[in-house]
């Protein structure tokens, strides 16, 4: 029987889509007083990590957790193993990010490209750090960190709070799934199909800022905006909107988070 994805699995799906990374993992802390971390979700070449435990002070994962600092590695740099005693992964680029909020760390997110010469540039790295901060808020607020041996499944929490989107510039098509519909307060059939339809969902006083940000993203600039979203009951909700150009020069990708839920 199919089960709903855990928060960890949803987070990996969003981060992989935004970064274009084909391989990802998420380590969450085990209950105190232990200082260990356990892999709650993993994809691609990291799938064998699922369920494994690591000392929160060793390896790249432990370093990221204990030092609370993001680690980026390229194909030409010497790496240490993700876990103590293991050989470095044979990958083109790796990003290991702490999920931080207010000095508290909810876990460690890892993303990797297999292709040589492809890395995590500044604009993509900054947006992933923003996503990591938002994910930390959700995990800490929901009480899923520290995590148990079986990560709790909350199918609605991340889905309702955060939705990924894309804008195919040359065909003016906006892409989004059920999570984006939940963020925008509409049905899946009502998800905006093009740029103008997306702008109409935003508060009239904020539309010009989103329009300008999308155009700047086409020219290579990432963006981070706070936008108001009119709600059916007449109130307004606040969204954080992050976007960046992708490797495809005609594609902008991003995500919207309903921070009114935080």
Helices and strands as residue ranges (DSSP letters): H 7-19, E 23-29, E 36-43, G 44-49, E 53-55, H 59-67, E 71-74, E 93-101, E 104-113, H 122-141, H 157-161, E 162-168, E 173-176, H 178-184, G 188-190, H 195-201, H 207-218, E 223-230, E 236-245, E 251-258, G 259-261
